[in-house]
Amino acid sequence: MADARLLEPSVTILGLEPSHRACSLNGNSFQQDAIASFNGWQYAVLYTSSAGGPPEPLYVHLGRRKLPNGPWQILSFDDYPQTADDSHNTAQLGVCHGDGTVHVSFDHHCDV
C-alpha cells in the first residue's frame, strides 16, 4: 500500500487581521468567497492597513497568484478607507467564467 501522508501545507500571510478593533472583518463564518481559483490563478480579498502605515484606516486588498505556488501580487484599494468597526462589512470576490474579470464587493452592511 502506498504512503498516504499529506504534504506540509504552504502558508502565506497577505495581511494582518486588525487586532485593535472589536470586530473581525476577515475570515468570518458568514463571509462568502474571500478566496477563489480560476484558470490557473488563485485570488483573495481582505481588509488590512497599508503596508508600513498606521493601523487605521483599513483598506481592501485584492491579491492573486499563479497556481500552485507563485508569488502574490497585491492591489490595494487605498482610495476607499474602511472605518466602521462592524464585522458584517466583509469583502467578497467573484470571477466571471465567461471573460475572467474579477468582481469585488465590500462594506455594504446596512448602508444605502
DSSP file (Angstrom, degrees, kcal/mol; ACC not computed):
  #  RESIDUE AA STRUCTURE BP1 BP2  ACC     N-H-->O    O-->H-N    N-H-->O    O-->H-N    TCO  KAPPA ALPHA  PHI   PSI    X-CA   Y-CA   Z-CA
    1    1 A M              0   0    0      0, 0.0     3,-0.1     0, 0.0     2,-0.0   0.000 360.0 360.0 360.0 137.2    0.0    0.0    0.0
    2    2 A A        -     0   0    0      1,-0.1     2,-0.4     2,-0.0     0, 0.0  -0.333 360.0 -96.4 -71.8 152.8    1.3    3.5   -0.9
    3    3 A D        -     0   0    0      1,-0.1    -1,-0.1    -2,-0.0     0, 0.0  -0.587  35.9-167.4 -70.7 122.1    2.2    6.0    1.8
    4    4 A A        +     0   0    0     -2,-0.4    -1,-0.1    -3,-0.1     2,-0.1   0.087  34.5 137.5-103.4  21.8   -0.9    8.3    2.1
    5    5 A R        -     0   0    0      1,-0.1     2,-0.2     0, 0.0    -2,-0.0  -0.404  52.3-121.5 -69.8 145.8    0.7   11.1    4.2
    6    6 A L        -     0   0    0      1,-0.1     2,-0.1    -2,-0.1    -1,-0.1  -0.538  25.4-108.1 -83.8 151.6   -0.2   14.6    3.2
    7    7 A L        -     0   0    0     -2,-0.2    -1,-0.1     1,-0.1     0, 0.0  -0.426  44.5 -91.3 -71.8 153.7    2.3   17.2    2.2
    8    8 A E        -     0   0    0     -2,-0.1    -1,-0.1     1,-0.1     2,-0.0  -0.458  50.0-112.2 -63.6 136.3    3.0   20.0    4.6
    9    9 A P        -     0   0    0      0, 0.0     2,-0.5     0, 0.0    -1,-0.1  -0.335  20.8-127.4 -71.1 154.5    0.8   23.0    3.8
   10   10 A S        -     0   0    0     -2,-0.0     2,-0.4     2,-0.0     0, 0.0  -0.880  24.2-161.1-100.1 133.0    2.2   26.2    2.5
   11   11 A V        -     0   0    0     -2,-0.5     2,-0.4     2,-0.0     0, 0.0  -0.960  10.5-178.8-120.9 131.8    1.1   29.3    4.4
   12   12 A T        -     0   0    0     -2,-0.4     2,-0.8     0, 0.0    -2,-0.0  -0.998  18.6-146.2-127.8 129.1    1.3   32.9    3.1
   13   13 A I        +     0   0    0     -2,-0.4     3,-0.1     1,-0.2    -2,-0.0  -0.853  17.8 177.3 -95.9 112.1    0.3   35.9    5.2
   14   14 A L        -     0   0    0     -2,-0.8     2,-0.3     1,-0.3    -1,-0.2   0.768  68.7 -19.9 -83.8 -27.6   -1.2   38.5    2.9
   15   15 A G  S    S-     0   0    0     32,-0.0    -1,-0.3    36,-0.0     2,-0.3  -0.941  72.5 -97.2-173.5 156.2   -2.0   41.0    5.6
   16   16 A L        -     0   0    0     -2,-0.3    33,-0.3    33,-0.1    -3,-0.0  -0.647  37.3-113.6 -87.3 140.0   -2.5   41.1    9.3
   17   17 A E        -     0   0    0     -2,-0.3     2,-0.6     1,-0.1    31,-0.1  -0.542  42.8-104.0 -65.7 130.7   -6.0   40.9   10.9
   18   18 A P    >   -     0   0    0      0, 0.0     3,-0.6     0, 0.0    -1,-0.1  -0.443  40.1-175.9 -61.3 109.7   -6.6   44.3   12.6
   19   19 A S  T 3  S+     0   0    0     -2,-0.6    -2,-0.0     1,-0.2     5,-0.0   0.595  72.4  68.3 -85.9 -11.7   -6.2   43.4   16.3
   20   20 A H  T 3  S+     0   0    0     35,-0.1     2,-0.3     3,-0.0    -1,-0.2   0.532  86.6  83.5 -86.7  -5.3   -7.1   46.9   17.6
   21   21 A R  S <  S-     0   0    0     -3,-0.6    64,-0.0     1,-0.1     0, 0.0  -0.664  74.3-136.9 -98.3 154.4  -10.8   46.5   16.5
   22   22 A A  S    S+     0   0    0     -2,-0.3     2,-0.4    63,-0.0    -1,-0.1   0.816  89.4  55.4 -74.2 -31.0  -13.5   44.8   18.5
   23   23 A C  S    S-     0   0    0     -3,-0.0     2,-0.3     2,-0.0    63,-0.1  -0.833  79.5-130.7-111.0 141.6  -14.9   43.1   15.3
   24   24 A S        -     0   0    0     -2,-0.4    66,-0.1     1,-0.1     3,-0.1  -0.681  17.1-175.8 -86.3 140.2  -13.1   40.9   12.9
   25   25 A L        +     0   0    0     -2,-0.3    66,-0.4    22,-0.1     2,-0.4   0.613  64.2  64.9-107.2 -19.1  -13.5   41.7    9.1
   26   26 A N  S    S+     0   0    0      1,-0.2    -1,-0.1    64,-0.1    20,-0.1  -0.885 103.7   7.9-112.6 135.8  -11.6   38.7    7.6
   27   27 A G  S    S+     0   0    0     -2,-0.4    -1,-0.2     1,-0.2     2,-0.1   0.787  74.7 163.8  75.3  30.0  -12.5   35.0    7.8
   28   28 A N    >   -     0   0    0     -3,-0.3     3,-1.2    59,-0.1    -1,-0.2  -0.482  48.4-118.6 -77.4 152.9  -15.9   35.2    9.4
   29   29 A S  T 3  S+     0   0    0      1,-0.3    -1,-0.1    -2,-0.1    -2,-0.0   0.793 115.3  47.5 -62.5 -28.2  -18.2   32.1    9.2
   30   30 A F  T 3  S+     0   0    0      2,-0.1    -1,-0.3     0, 0.0     2,-0.2   0.506  86.1 110.4 -91.5  -5.2  -20.8   34.1    7.2
   31   31 A Q    <   -     0   0    0     -3,-1.2     2,-0.4     1,-0.0     3,-0.2  -0.508  56.4-153.7 -71.0 136.5  -18.3   35.6    4.8
   32   32 A Q        -     0   0    0     -2,-0.2    61,-0.3     1,-0.2    -2,-0.1  -0.930  58.1  -5.8-116.7 136.5  -18.6   34.2    1.3
   33   33 A D        +     0   0    0     -2,-0.4    60,-2.5    59,-0.2    -1,-0.2   0.896  63.9 148.7  57.0  54.9  -16.0   33.9   -1.4
   34   34 A A  S    S+     0   0    0     58,-0.2    11,-2.3     1,-0.2     2,-0.3   0.561  75.6  34.4 -88.0 -11.0  -13.0   35.6    0.0
   35   35 A I  E    S+A   44   0A   0      9,-0.2     2,-0.3    58,-0.1     9,-0.2  -0.995  71.2 164.5-143.2 138.0  -10.8   33.3   -1.9
   36   36 A A  E     -A   43   0A   0      7,-2.3     7,-3.7    -2,-0.3     2,-0.4  -0.989  22.9-144.2-150.8 154.2  -11.3   31.7   -5.3
   37   37 A S  E     +A   42   0A   0     -2,-0.3     2,-0.3     5,-0.3     5,-0.2  -0.964  23.5 164.5-122.5 141.9   -9.4   29.9   -8.0
   38   38 A F  E >   -A   41   0A   0      3,-2.7     3,-1.7    -2,-0.4    -2,-0.0  -0.929  61.7 -11.7-158.3 130.5   -9.9   30.2  -11.8
   39   39 A N  T 3  S-     0   0    0     -2,-0.3     3,-0.1     1,-0.3    -2,-0.0   0.823 129.7 -43.6  53.1  41.4   -8.0   29.4  -14.9
   40   40 A G  T 3  S+     0   0    0      1,-0.3    27,-2.7    26,-0.1     2,-0.3   0.526 119.5 101.5  85.8   6.0   -4.7   28.6  -13.1
   41   41 A W  E <   -AB  38  66A   0     -3,-1.7    -3,-2.7    25,-0.2     2,-0.4  -0.910  57.3-148.1-122.2 150.2   -4.9   31.6  -10.7
   42   42 A Q  E     -AB  37  65A   0     23,-2.7    23,-1.9    -2,-0.3     2,-0.3  -0.965  16.3-165.0-115.6 136.3   -5.9   32.0   -7.1
   43   43 A Y  E     -AB  36  64A   0     -7,-3.7    -7,-2.3    -2,-0.4     2,-0.3  -0.910   7.5-179.2-121.8 146.4   -7.5   35.2   -5.9
   44   44 A A  E     -AB  35  63A   0     19,-2.2    19,-3.2    -2,-0.3     2,-0.4  -0.996   9.3-161.8-144.2 146.3   -8.0   36.5   -2.4
   45   45 A V  E     + B   0  62A   0    -11,-2.3     2,-0.3    -2,-0.3    17,-0.2  -0.992  22.9 151.6-129.6 138.2   -9.6   39.7   -0.9
   46   46 A L  E     - B   0  61A   0     15,-2.0    15,-3.0    -2,-0.4     2,-0.4  -0.985  40.4-112.6-158.2 161.4   -9.1   41.0    2.6
   47   47 A Y  E     + B   0  60A   0     -2,-0.3     2,-0.3    13,-0.2    13,-0.2  -0.856  48.0 137.6 -97.7 137.1   -9.1   44.1    4.8
   48   48 A T  E     - B   0  59A   0     11,-2.0    11,-2.7    -2,-0.4   -31,-0.1  -0.956  52.0 -91.7-162.9 167.7   -5.8   45.3    6.3
   49   49 A S        -     0   0    0    -33,-0.3     9,-0.1    -2,-0.3   -33,-0.1  -0.348  57.8 -80.6 -78.1 167.7   -3.9   48.5    6.8
   50   50 A S    >   -     0   0    0      7,-0.5     3,-2.4     4,-0.3    -1,-0.1  -0.386  60.1 -86.3 -67.3 147.3   -1.5   49.9    4.3
   51   51 A A  T 3  S-     0   0    0      1,-0.3    -1,-0.1    -3,-0.1   -36,-0.0  -0.340 112.9  -1.6 -57.0 123.4    2.0   48.3    4.3
   52   52 A G  T 3  S+     0   0    0      1,-0.2    -1,-0.3    -2,-0.1    -2,-0.1   0.471 112.1 116.6  75.2   1.2    4.1   50.2    6.9
   53   53 A G  S <  S-     0   0    0     -3,-2.4    -1,-0.2     1,-0.2    -4,-0.1  -0.281  74.5 -72.9 -95.1-178.4    1.2   52.6    7.6
   54   54 A P        -     0   0    0      0, 0.0    -4,-0.3     0, 0.0    -1,-0.2  -0.228  48.1-106.3 -67.8 164.2   -0.8   53.3   10.7
   55   55 A P  S    S+     0   0    0      0, 0.0   -35,-0.1     0, 0.0    -2,-0.0   0.723  88.8  93.8 -68.1 -20.3   -3.4   50.7   11.9
   56   56 A E        +     0   0    0     -7,-0.1     2,-0.1     2,-0.1    27,-0.1  -0.959  66.3  31.6-125.8 146.7   -6.3   52.9   10.7
   57   57 A P  S    S-     0   0    0      0, 0.0    -7,-0.5     0, 0.0     2,-0.3   0.645  74.7-144.2 -81.4 174.9   -7.9   53.2    8.3
   58   58 A L  E     - C   0  82A   0     24,-1.7    24,-3.2    -9,-0.1     2,-0.3  -0.699  13.8-160.7 -96.4 154.2   -8.2   49.7    6.8
   59   59 A Y  E     -B   48   0A   0    -11,-2.7   -11,-2.0    -2,-0.3     2,-0.3  -0.951  24.0-106.8-132.4 153.2   -8.3   49.2    3.0
   60   60 A V  E     -BC  47  77A   0     17,-0.5    17,-3.1    20,-0.4     2,-0.4  -0.632  34.7-163.6 -76.3 136.1   -9.5   46.4    0.8
   61   61 A H  E     -BC  46  76A   0    -15,-3.0   -15,-2.0    -2,-0.3     2,-0.5  -0.989   5.5-160.2-123.6 132.0   -6.6   44.4   -0.7
   62   62 A L  E     -BC  45  75A   0     13,-2.9    13,-3.1    -2,-0.4     2,-0.3  -0.952  15.1-175.1-112.2 126.5   -7.0   42.1   -3.7
   63   63 A G  E     -BC  44  74A   0    -19,-3.2   -19,-2.2    -2,-0.5     2,-0.3  -0.870   8.3-179.0-121.2 154.7   -4.3   39.5   -4.3
   64   64 A R  E     +BC  43  73A   0      9,-1.9     9,-2.8    -2,-0.3     2,-0.3  -0.990   0.8 179.8-146.4 153.3   -3.6   37.0   -7.0
   65   65 A R  E     -B   42   0A   0    -23,-1.9   -23,-2.7    -2,-0.3     2,-0.4  -0.989  34.6-107.1-149.8 150.7   -1.0   34.3   -7.6
   66   66 A K  E  >  -B   41   0A   0      5,-0.4     4,-3.1    -2,-0.3   -25,-0.2  -0.643  60.4 -85.6 -76.2 129.0   -0.3   31.8  -10.3
   67   67 A L  T  4 S+     0   0    0    -27,-2.7    -1,-0.0    -2,-0.4   -30,-0.0  -0.537 101.5  27.3 -76.2 144.9   -1.1   28.3   -9.0
   68   68 A P  T  4 S-     0   0    0      0, 0.0    -1,-0.2     0, 0.0   -27,-0.0  -0.956 135.6 -29.8 -93.5 -21.5    0.3   26.2   -7.5
   69   69 A N  T  4 S+     0   0    0     -3,-0.1    -2,-0.2     2,-0.0     3,-0.1  -0.015  78.1 149.9-151.9  40.4    2.7   28.5   -5.5
   70   70 A G     <  -     0   0    0     -4,-3.1     2,-0.1     1,-0.1   -29,-0.0  -0.231  57.1 -83.6 -68.4 164.9    3.5   31.6   -7.5
   71   71 A P        -     0   0    0      0, 0.0    -5,-0.4     0, 0.0     2,-0.2  -0.413  49.3-107.5 -69.7 147.0    4.3   34.9   -5.7
   72   72 A W        -     0   0    0     -7,-0.1     2,-0.5    -2,-0.1    -7,-0.2  -0.538  23.3-155.8 -76.0 138.5    1.3   37.0   -4.6
   73   73 A Q  E     -C   64   0A   0     -9,-2.8    -9,-1.9    -2,-0.2     2,-0.4  -0.978  17.2-158.5-110.1 126.8    0.6   40.2   -6.5
   74   74 A I  E     -C   63   0A   0     -2,-0.5     2,-0.5   -11,-0.2   -11,-0.2  -0.916  13.7-167.7-118.0 132.2   -1.4   42.7   -4.3
   75   75 A L  E     -C   62   0A   0    -13,-3.1   -13,-2.9    -2,-0.4     2,-0.5  -0.977  13.5-153.2-114.0 126.0   -3.6   45.6   -5.3
   76   76 A S  E     -C   61   0A   0     -2,-0.5     2,-1.6   -15,-0.2   -15,-0.2  -0.871  11.4-147.6-103.3 128.3   -4.6   48.0   -2.5
   77   77 A F  E >   +C   60   0A   0    -17,-3.1     3,-1.3    -2,-0.5   -17,-0.5  -0.568  35.7 159.8 -87.2  71.2   -7.9   50.0   -2.9
   78   78 A D  E 3   +     0   0A   0     -2,-1.6    -1,-0.2     1,-0.3   -17,-0.0   0.340  57.7  75.3 -83.2   8.9   -6.4   52.9   -0.9
   79   79 A D  E 3  S+     0   0A   0      1,-0.2    -1,-0.3    -3,-0.1    -2,-0.1   0.461  94.2  54.9 -92.5  -2.7   -8.9   55.4   -2.3
   80   80 A Y  E <  S-     0   0A   0     -3,-1.3   -20,-0.4   -20,-0.1     2,-0.3  -0.839  74.2-158.7-133.8  97.3  -11.7   53.9    0.0
   81   81 A P  E     -     0   0A   0      0, 0.0     2,-0.7     0, 0.0   -22,-0.2  -0.579   9.9-144.9 -76.2 133.3  -10.9   53.8    3.7
   82   82 A Q  E     +C   58   0A   0    -24,-3.2   -24,-1.7    -2,-0.3    -2,-0.0  -0.885  32.1 158.9 -97.5 116.0  -13.0   51.3    5.7
   83   83 A T        +     0   0    0     -2,-0.7     2,-0.3   -26,-0.2    -1,-0.1   0.579  33.7 103.8-117.4 -13.8  -13.6   52.9    9.1
   84   84 A A        -     0   0    0      1,-0.1     2,-1.7     2,-0.1     5,-0.1  -0.575  63.1-141.8 -77.4 130.0  -16.7   51.1   10.6
   85   85 A D        +     0   0    0     -2,-0.3     2,-0.4     2,-0.0    -1,-0.1  -0.574  58.9 127.4 -87.7  73.2  -15.9   48.6   13.3
   86   86 A D    >   -     0   0    0     -2,-1.7     3,-1.9   -63,-0.1    23,-0.1  -0.969  53.1-153.1-137.8 114.2  -18.6   46.2   12.1
   87   87 A S  T 3  S+     0   0    0     -2,-0.4     3,-0.3     1,-0.3   -59,-0.1   0.596  90.7  71.4 -68.3  -9.3  -17.8   42.6   11.3
   88   88 A H  T 3  S+     0   0    0      1,-0.2     2,-0.5    21,-0.0    -1,-0.3   0.539  75.5  84.3 -82.0  -5.1  -20.7   42.4    8.8
   89   89 A N    <   +     0   0    0     -3,-1.9    18,-0.7    18,-0.1    -1,-0.2  -0.166  65.5 155.6 -88.0  41.2  -18.7   44.6    6.3
   90   90 A T        -     0   0    0     -2,-0.5    17,-0.5    -3,-0.3     2,-0.4  -0.159  41.1-119.4 -65.8 162.3  -16.8   41.6    4.9
   91   91 A A        -     0   0    0    -66,-0.4     2,-0.3    15,-0.2    15,-0.2  -0.848  28.8-173.8-105.2 141.7  -15.3   41.6    1.4
   92   92 A Q  E     -D  105   0B   0     13,-3.0    13,-2.3    -2,-0.4     2,-0.3  -0.896   4.2-162.5-128.2 158.1  -16.2   39.1   -1.3
   93   93 A L  E     -D  104   0B   0    -60,-2.5     2,-0.3    -2,-0.3    11,-0.2  -0.973   4.7-173.1-138.8 158.3  -14.9   38.4   -4.7
   94   94 A G  E     -D  103   0B   0      9,-2.4     9,-3.4    -2,-0.3     2,-0.5  -0.987  14.1-144.8-145.4 151.7  -16.1   36.6   -7.8
   95   95 A V  E     -D  102   0B   0     -2,-0.3     2,-0.5     7,-0.2     7,-0.2  -0.982  20.7-128.8-121.1 125.8  -14.6   35.7  -11.1
   96   96 A C     >  -     0   0    0      5,-2.8     4,-2.7    -2,-0.5     3,-0.2  -0.604  11.5-156.1 -73.1 119.0  -16.6   35.7  -14.3
   97   97 A H  T  4 S+     0   0    0     -2,-0.5    -1,-0.2     1,-0.2   -58,-0.0   0.657  88.8  61.7 -72.1 -14.2  -16.1   32.4  -16.0
   98   98 A G  T  4 S-     0   0    0      3,-0.1    -1,-0.2     1,-0.1    -2,-0.0   0.907 129.4  -1.1 -76.6 -43.6  -17.0   34.0  -19.4
   99   99 A D  T  4 S-     0   0    0     -3,-0.2    -2,-0.2     2,-0.1    -1,-0.1   0.418  92.5-114.3-131.3  -0.1  -14.2   36.6  -19.6
  100  100 A G     <  +     0   0    0     -4,-2.7    -3,-0.1     1,-0.2     2,-0.1   0.551  57.8 154.8  80.6   6.8  -12.1   36.2  -16.4
  101  101 A T        -     0   0    0     -5,-0.2    -5,-2.8    -6,-0.1     2,-0.5  -0.432  38.9-132.4 -69.6 145.5  -13.0   39.6  -14.9
  102  102 A V  E     -D   95   0B   0     -7,-0.2     2,-0.4    -2,-0.1    -7,-0.2  -0.852  17.9-162.1-101.8 130.6  -12.7   39.8  -11.1
  103  103 A H  E     -D   94   0B   0     -9,-3.4    -9,-2.4    -2,-0.5     2,-0.4  -0.937   4.2-166.6-115.0 135.0  -15.6   41.5   -9.2
  104  104 A V  E     -D   93   0B   0     -2,-0.4     2,-0.4   -11,-0.2   -11,-0.2  -0.968   5.8-176.3-125.2 136.6  -15.2   42.7   -5.6
  105  105 A S  E     +D   92   0B   0    -13,-2.3   -13,-3.0    -2,-0.4     2,-0.3  -0.997  18.0 148.6-132.0 137.1  -17.9   43.7   -3.2
  106  106 A F        +     0   0    0     -2,-0.4   -15,-0.2   -15,-0.2   -16,-0.1  -0.992  43.5  30.7-161.7 159.9  -17.3   45.2    0.3
  107  107 A D        +     0   0    0    -18,-0.7   -18,-0.1   -17,-0.5    -1,-0.1   0.887  68.0 130.3  58.3  50.9  -18.5   47.5    3.1
  108  108 A H    >   +     0   0    0    -18,-0.3     3,-0.9   -20,-0.3     2,-0.6   0.200  18.2 136.9-118.9  16.2  -22.3   47.1    2.5
  109  109 A H  T 3  S-     0   0    0      1,-0.3     3,-0.1   -23,-0.1   -20,-0.1  -0.540  89.0 -27.9 -75.6 115.8  -23.8   46.3    5.9
  110  110 A C  T 3  S+     0   0    0     -2,-0.6     2,-0.4     1,-0.2    -1,-0.3   0.793 107.2 125.9  54.3  34.7  -27.0   48.3    6.4
  111  111 A D    <         0   0    0     -3,-0.9    -1,-0.2     1,-0.1     0, 0.0  -0.923 360.0 360.0-121.0 148.3  -25.8   51.2    4.2
  112  112 A V              0   0    0     -2,-0.4    -1,-0.1    -3,-0.1    -2,-0.1   0.465 360.0 360.0 -80.4 360.0  -27.6   52.7    1.2
